[in-house]
């Protein structure tokens, strides 16, 4: 990785609490602790996050929950690319040395293919420890299903690193079977594990009024073909969808399009995500 060790970090008084040890509330998240079990939050001043598309999605949400936070994520990147400072990972954490994080969160592994290399994971841990950061690895979401990566092997490697982990989130997975529908719940779990103050329980976003685009109308249920429904699902499951501005129009063909619009699901109901949230409305030209 591009951030070179400046000196050996002092021996830390922190240790990982293993399964069966202390956990945080009902989440059961393994956390860091001092030998005297002092509260974690006051000891954390800066938190960094590096990784793949999960880091891309988590970054904006964690920035709302952590006061001194910085992240870098690149879609599709793997541990080998970050360990070797490949151009695919941009700065590859070059900013970490000056940022001096107390805790470095790592979200990598789901793009490592069918033969993930433990040496790459260990290299990343060593590099982060060399700048004095305490490494915490984020396990991939529980609902991930992919034939491109041996996720069981990835989870096994992560558990063998000797660093604290934040267990797989149970956040609902999008249609691509890889990314969460929303990163908000996952970010809240991570912040709670780090000892950040609890946020008031709420569902979804604040209600937003967005003018309907001129020259279009909503398709009726009878007009929505399986192909159009598949296109809408593809838009909604794309990474970064929840960051799109309401009113964004994504063309499907010469006449039809997907409109990014705020939708609502009753909290506690059978359909998630609950509350107001990003949704896709199929529309068609009227002119």
C-alpha positions as CSV (number, residue, x, y, z in Angstrom):
1,X,0.0,0.0,0.0
2,X,1.2,3.6,-0.7
3,X,1.5,4.7,2.9
4,X,4.9,3.7,4.0
5,X,5.6,2.8,7.6
6,X,7.1,5.7,9.5
7,X,8.0,3.7,12.6
8,X,6.8,0.7,14.5
9,X,3.6,1.7,16.4
10,X,3.7,1.4,20.2
11,X,2.3,-1.7,21.6
12,X,-1.4,-1.2,21.9
13,X,-3.3,-1.7,25.1
14,X,-6.2,-2.7,22.9
15,X,-7.3,-6.2,22.2
16,X,-10.1,-8.0,20.3
17,X,-12.9,-9.4,22.3
18,X,-13.5,-12.8,20.9
19,X,-16.8,-14.6,20.4
20,X,-18.2,-15.5,23.8
21,X,-16.6,-12.3,25.3
22,X,-18.2,-8.9,25.8
23,X,-20.4,-7.7,23.0
24,X,-22.3,-4.5,22.4
25,X,-26.0,-4.8,23.2
26,X,-28.3,-7.0,21.2
27,X,-26.3,-6.5,18.1
28,X,-23.6,-8.9,19.3
29,X,-20.9,-6.9,17.6
30,X,-17.3,-7.6,18.7
31,X,-15.6,-4.4,19.7
32,X,-12.2,-3.1,20.7
33,X,-11.5,-2.5,24.4
34,X,-8.6,-1.5,26.6
35,X,-7.3,-3.9,29.2
36,X,-9.3,-2.0,31.7
37,X,-12.4,-2.1,29.6
38,X,-12.6,1.7,29.4
39,X,-15.3,3.1,27.2
40,X,-14.4,3.0,23.5
41,X,-15.9,6.2,22.1
42,X,-13.7,8.7,24.0
43,X,-10.6,7.0,22.7
44,X,-11.6,7.3,19.1
45,X,-10.8,10.6,17.5
46,X,-10.5,9.7,13.8
47,X,-12.1,6.9,11.8
48,X,-11.1,5.9,8.3
49,X,-12.8,3.5,5.8
50,X,-11.2,2.0,2.8
51,X,-12.5,-0.6,0.4
52,X,-14.8,-1.6,-2.5
53,X,-18.3,-0.7,-3.4
54,X,-19.5,-1.2,0.1
55,X,-17.1,1.6,1.2
56,X,-18.6,3.7,-1.6
57,X,-22.1,3.2,-0.1
58,X,-21.2,3.3,3.5
59,X,-19.0,6.4,3.3
60,X,-21.8,9.0,3.0
61,X,-23.9,7.3,5.7
62,X,-21.0,7.0,8.2
63,X,-20.1,10.6,7.7
64,X,-23.5,11.5,9.2
65,X,-22.8,9.4,12.3
66,X,-19.1,9.9,12.9
67,X,-17.7,13.4,13.6
68,X,-14.1,13.0,12.3
69,X,-14.4,10.5,9.4
70,X,-12.9,10.0,6.0
71,X,-13.3,7.3,3.4
72,X,-12.1,6.0,0.0
73,X,-13.9,3.3,-1.9
74,X,-13.7,2.0,-5.4
75,X,-16.2,-0.3,-7.0
76,X,-15.0,-3.8,-7.9
77,X,-11.7,-3.5,-6.1
78,X,-10.1,-6.4,-4.2
79,X,-7.5,-7.0,-1.6
80,X,-4.8,-7.7,-4.1
81,X,-5.3,-4.4,-5.7
82,X,-5.2,-2.5,-2.4
83,X,-2.2,-4.4,-1.2
84,X,-0.2,-3.7,-4.3
85,X,-1.4,-0.1,-4.8
86,X,-3.0,-0.8,-8.1
87,X,-4.3,2.1,-10.2
88,X,-7.8,0.5,-9.7
89,X,-7.9,1.8,-6.1
90,X,-7.1,5.4,-6.9
91,X,-5.1,6.9,-4.0
92,X,-5.1,3.5,-2.3
93,X,-5.2,5.2,1.1
94,X,-2.2,7.6,0.5
95,X,-4.1,10.1,2.6
96,X,-4.2,7.8,5.7
97,X,-0.7,8.7,6.9
98,X,-1.6,12.4,7.3
99,X,-5.1,11.7,8.5
100,X,-3.8,9.5,11.3
101,X,-6.9,7.4,12.0
102,X,-7.3,5.8,15.4
103,X,-9.4,3.1,13.7
104,X,-9.2,2.0,10.1
105,X,-12.3,0.1,8.8
106,X,-11.7,-2.2,5.9
107,X,-14.4,-3.4,3.5
108,X,-12.7,-5.8,1.1
109,X,-13.0,-9.4,0.1
110,X,-16.2,-9.8,-1.9
111,X,-14.4,-9.2,-5.2
112,X,-11.5,-11.6,-4.4
113,X,-12.7,-14.4,-6.7
114,X,-12.7,-18.1,-6.0
115,X,-9.2,-18.3,-4.5
116,X,-8.8,-15.3,-2.1
117,X,-5.2,-14.9,-1.0
118,X,-4.7,-14.5,2.8
119,X,-1.4,-12.8,2.2
120,X,-3.2,-9.8,0.7
121,X,-5.3,-9.4,3.8
122,X,-2.3,-9.7,6.1
123,X,-0.4,-7.1,4.0
124,X,-3.3,-4.6,4.4
125,X,-3.4,-5.2,8.1
126,X,0.3,-4.7,8.5
127,X,0.3,-1.5,6.5
128,X,-2.5,0.0,8.5
129,X,-1.0,-1.0,11.8
130,X,2.3,0.5,10.7
131,X,0.7,4.0,10.8
132,X,-0.7,3.4,14.2
133,X,-4.3,2.5,13.2
134,X,-6.3,-0.1,14.9
135,X,-7.8,-2.3,12.1
136,X,-11.4,-3.4,12.1
137,X,-12.6,-5.5,9.2
138,X,-16.2,-5.4,8.0
139,X,-17.6,-8.8,7.0
140,X,-19.7,-8.8,3.8
141,X,-23.4,-8.7,4.3
142,X,-25.1,-11.9,5.3
143,X,-27.4,-12.1,2.3
144,X,-24.6,-11.9,-0.3
145,X,-24.9,-14.6,-3.0
146,X,-22.4,-14.7,-5.8
147,X,-20.7,-17.4,-7.9
148,X,-17.7,-15.1,-8.6
149,X,-16.3,-15.2,-5.1
150,X,-15.9,-17.8,-2.5
151,X,-17.5,-15.8,0.3
152,X,-17.1,-18.6,2.8
153,X,-13.4,-18.6,2.2
154,X,-13.3,-14.8,2.5
155,X,-15.1,-14.9,5.9
156,X,-12.7,-17.6,7.1
157,X,-9.7,-15.5,6.2
158,X,-11.2,-12.4,7.9
159,X,-11.8,-14.3,11.1
160,X,-8.2,-15.6,11.0
161,X,-6.6,-12.1,10.8
162,X,-6.5,-11.5,14.6
163,X,-8.3,-8.2,14.2
164,X,-11.7,-7.2,15.5
165,X,-14.5,-7.6,13.0
166,X,-18.0,-6.2,12.6
167,X,-20.2,-9.2,11.8
168,X,-22.2,-9.4,8.6
169,X,-25.1,-7.0,8.5
170,X,-28.6,-8.5,8.0
171,X,-29.7,-5.5,6.0
172,X,-32.0,-6.4,3.1
173,X,-30.0,-7.2,-0.1
174,X,-30.9,-5.6,-3.4
175,X,-31.9,-7.6,-6.5
176,X,-28.2,-8.0,-7.5
177,X,-27.7,-10.3,-4.5
178,X,-24.6,-8.3,-3.6
179,X,-25.3,-4.8,-2.3
180,X,-27.7,-3.7,0.5
181,X,-30.9,-2.0,-0.6
182,X,-29.9,0.8,1.8
183,X,-26.6,1.4,3.6
184,X,-28.2,3.3,6.5
185,X,-28.8,0.3,8.8
186,X,-25.3,-1.1,8.2
187,X,-23.7,2.2,8.9
188,X,-25.7,2.5,12.1
189,X,-24.4,-1.0,13.2
190,X,-20.9,0.1,12.5
191,X,-21.2,3.4,14.4
192,X,-22.8,1.6,17.4
193,X,-19.9,-0.9,17.4
194,X,-17.5,2.0,17.5
195,X,-19.3,3.6,20.4
196,X,-20.9,6.5,18.6
197,X,-23.9,8.0,20.3
198,X,-27.2,6.3,19.4
199,X,-29.3,8.0,16.8
200,X,-33.1,8.4,17.3
201,X,-34.9,5.5,15.7
202,X,-36.5,6.6,12.4
203,X,-37.4,5.0,9.2
204,X,-36.5,6.3,5.8
205,X,-35.9,9.8,4.7
206,X,-37.7,13.1,5.3
207,X,-40.6,13.5,2.9
208,X,-39.6,15.4,-0.2
209,X,-41.8,17.0,-2.8
210,X,-40.4,16.7,-6.4
211,X,-42.2,18.1,-9.4
212,X,-43.3,15.4,-11.9
213,X,-41.4,15.8,-15.3
214,X,-43.2,17.6,-18.0
215,X,-43.9,15.6,-21.2
216,X,-44.2,12.2,-19.3
217,X,-46.9,10.2,-17.6
218,X,-46.7,7.2,-15.3
219,X,-47.2,3.8,-16.9
220,X,-50.3,1.9,-15.8
221,X,-49.7,-1.6,-14.3
222,X,-51.2,-3.1,-17.5
223,X,-48.5,-1.3,-19.6
224,X,-45.6,-2.6,-17.6
225,X,-44.0,-5.5,-19.4
226,X,-41.5,-8.0,-17.7
227,X,-38.7,-6.3,-19.7
228,X,-39.6,-2.9,-18.3
229,X,-39.9,-4.3,-14.8
230,X,-36.5,-5.9,-15.2
231,X,-35.0,-2.5,-16.3
232,X,-36.5,-0.8,-13.3
233,X,-35.1,-3.4,-10.9
234,X,-31.7,-3.0,-12.6
235,X,-31.7,0.7,-12.0
236,X,-32.8,0.3,-8.4
237,X,-30.2,-2.3,-7.6
238,X,-27.3,-0.3,-9.1
239,X,-24.7,0.8,-6.7
240,X,-25.1,4.5,-5.8
241,X,-28.8,4.5,-6.7
242,X,-29.8,6.1,-3.3
243,X,-27.4,9.0,-4.0
244,X,-29.3,10.0,-7.2
245,X,-31.3,13.2,-7.1
246,X,-35.1,12.9,-7.1
247,X,-36.4,13.7,-10.5
248,X,-33.5,12.0,-12.3
249,X,-34.7,10.4,-15.6
250,X,-32.9,7.3,-16.8
251,X,-33.9,6.3,-20.4
252,X,-34.9,2.7,-21.0
253,X,-35.8,2.9,-24.7
254,X,-36.9,5.6,-27.2
255,X,-40.2,6.2,-25.3
256,X,-40.0,4.8,-21.8
257,X,-37.8,5.7,-18.9
258,X,-37.2,5.2,-15.2
259,X,-37.9,8.1,-12.9
260,X,-36.1,8.3,-9.6
261,X,-38.9,9.2,-7.2
262,X,-39.6,9.1,-3.5
263,X,-41.7,6.1,-2.5
264,X,-43.2,5.1,0.8
265,X,-43.6,1.8,2.7
266,X,-45.5,1.6,6.0
267,X,-43.1,0.9,8.9
268,X,-43.6,-2.6,10.2
269,X,-45.2,-3.7,6.9
270,X,-44.2,-6.6,4.7
271,X,-42.4,-4.5,2.1
272,X,-39.0,-2.9,2.8
273,X,-37.4,-0.4,3.0
274,X,-39.7,1.2,5.5
275,X,-40.6,4.9,5.4
276,X,-39.8,7.3,2.6
277,X,-37.0,6.1,0.3
278,X,-35.6,6.2,-3.2
279,X,-37.8,4.3,-5.6
280,X,-38.2,3.9,-9.4
281,X,-41.3,4.9,-11.3
282,X,-41.8,3.7,-14.9
283,X,-42.8,6.6,-17.1
284,X,-43.5,7.1,-20.8
285,X,-43.4,10.1,-23.1
286,X,-46.6,11.9,-23.9
287,X,-45.2,14.0,-26.8
